[in-house]
Amino acid sequence: MSTPTTPPLQILEAAGQKQTNQRERFEKVRTLVHPDSASASAALAGEVAALIRERSASGKLTVLGLATGSTPVPFYRELIRLHRDEGLSFRDVITFNLDEYYGLARDHPESYYRFMSDQLFDHVDLSPDRIHLPDGTVPMEAVYDHCRDYEHRIAEAGGLDLQILGIGRTGHIGFNEPGSAIDSATRMITLDRVTRQDAAADFMGVANVPRSAITMGVGTILEAKRLVLMAWGANKAGIVREAVEGKVTDQVSASFLQTHPNATFLVDQAAASYLTRFRFPWLVGPVEWDAPMKKRAVVWMARKLEKPVLKLVDEDYNENGAEGLLASTSEAAYEVNIDIFNRVQHTITGWPGGKPGVDDSRRPERSQPFPKRVVVFSPEPTDAFIGMGGTLTRLREQGHEVRLVFQTSGNLRVADGAALNFARVVLEMAESSHSPEWESQTSYARSIVEAIDAKGEFGIDPDFVRKLKALILRGEARDAASVCRLRYHDSQFLDLPFYESGRYRRFRFETADAEGVRDVLADFQPHSVFATGDASDPSSPQAIAFRAFAEAWAMAYGAGFRNDCKVWLYRGRDRPLEAHEIDMAVPMSPDQLEEKTEALRRFMSLNEDDLNAAARNRENAAVYDSLGMAEYEGIESFKLWKAP
Ligand code: GLP
């Protein structure tokens, strides 16, 4: 490995985040946390621009290692802006990408070459002969030489000055799946099951995802002079913590960054939320012991010691780093315990729309008005059922007027088989009818079958197939809604434009998306709103759908309904809320949980994680039980949203 040198400019480190010694005990690699991905990406683009300019000024080329995935998209957009508006030139830049799917030609819509062209190369003045990606089409017997050649080219260019990285859920960098050695070189690799699942939506079904890829090795990456790994959204929080605070292991290839002298993790708040300094800040330094902090610490301690809250004693506080909590108050553990116990207890309600005619001063939702107008936003059709299927049913059963708003059509999630089934039913009907009236239906159904056949391996659907898939999903969503007691007209389909014109990992918010949601709010005048996506990866449909809601909410500033409307956040595909974050816990009986699963079964194209929704509800219930609350079969949980 070459000796990495410190790059000339360290703009990120100038951001003023000092690493305390206490924190270093936990974080083994420099980690900068930004409020959101936009500000983090802008900071990194600023560093890269300064590096390029400085090297160009002294007649040197800059060698950049680039990454794909949704994570670097805002960074590339900022580079393009710097090029357009601030004259940043890429004439003196050479690029090497981390990886490419094996089997995909450059012009395939999901090839990384195509991705890079769309997201960066076509918009800046990079010279095409200075762009390098592994070639996914080299014959098997030539792969080894191709990989060696890739390494030579990097070395010939003088080595990577800066390598950009994302992180996969398996902890991979590039496509270095668990088991990749610290000194591995560029090579062919078989993709992990989890990685292929995560790419399923890109390829419209896991069956279409390539099984292998060519990737720079861990060793290749570690030879770069500087490494910056970006991660956004709550779903990355667990793996970021493992990579930053865990031990160095080939099971999490990103943990190898701990061994590099100039590596930085650049994360947003959601992706940082499992780091000790945020999750258990009292272990890292002094904290202000306000009510939420006390709840967080006591709940954590009870979980750690496997004791119900009411059984914690003074010694437990002192021996587990929470001595400051007791010192900050005149209360003994006994009194703090009762206070926190009651707080958690009061989050539990079987009346998510409020219970009429009772004192509501300690209930999560108010009694009046009753019944309420409740709007539930589901970014993709399955989200509301995954996150709050049981609560949906309760709201309807308790007499509220519920409107279930499906923000996007979700058609990219529908498997080919579903569209083929439909087409074949039509063809068989036509055949058995022997009537010329079926001619147009027959040719439509044939065109569906042909389009899907023509896609071949790794293909992409034309618009009319997407349209059919959207309608299939609509039917499933209505069916699932009816399991939750909703009537036909309680569902509304917005088909927000960002989804229809986009693809996974590169969706882009448009004002029209917020306008669609604004109209729903203005029309329905809700008393309570349920939404999700606040902590999702910023380019996911969930995050963009949430942004559409948040902007619509801002547009409704001054509207009467906003004065008396609570907004509840739920988690669908994202990591569940932790016990201390929960403001409302809606318990479920075994039958209710079974019914929720029944609603989910109405969707044909669910992945394993989605089907685990009931297991997550059971886990929530087990946590509440372990804290000393009543024991339920399942719990759906919610957090109050505070509009910025
Ligand atoms: C793929 C890429 C990685 C990327 C990862 C995460 O596996 N090969 O380079 O970091 O996906 O993707 P995303 O940024 O979309 O979460």
Residues whose N, C-alpha, C, O or C-beta is under 5 A from the ligand:
A	BS01	GLP	A67 T68 G69 S70 T71 D99 G166 I167 G168 H172 G174 F175 R505
